[in-house]
Amino acid sequence: MGMSVGSESTHEDEGMVDINTTPLIDVMLVLLIMLIITIPLQTHSVALDLPQGNPPPSTDVPKVVTVAIDFDNSISWNGEPVGDEGSLLAHFQEAAALPDQPEMHIHPNRLADYKTVAHVLADAQRLGITKLGIVGQDQFMEGQ
């Protein structure tokens, strides 16, 4: 190994034209260490028993109940108006008591009060309705 300490040139203002490779080697060593650390993590696998084949499509059509909340906060159950909150709660209790609960589709009008919609959703959840969803949300999008 040899190292050149001086140069044959007598001019002191000449620039050094050799590339300093020390920072490059440091970066490469850090990348190599990171690669060595992360490779064992990638080789671990989890054995799963996934079902094989295509199952037949379900022939059961789920029963759907539509609860509509109109612009004047009136509530209807499958198109029939619900007179008061007690009858709505009775409908929810009947649906929750069924062994195969129907899907509840809440369809609020754009002008309905949030308080009414939230109250209907809270009553449904409190009485044990598990299949619940809000439909018709495209009316709330901008520009509609």
PyMOL commands that set and color helices and strands:
alter all, ss='L'
color gray80, all
select helices_A, chain A and resi 22-42+85-97+114-126+137-140
alter helices_A, ss='H'
color red, helices_A
select strands_A, chain A and resi 64-69+75-77+80-81+103-108+132-134
alter strands_A, ss='S'
color yellow, strands_A
deselect
rebuild
show_as cartoon
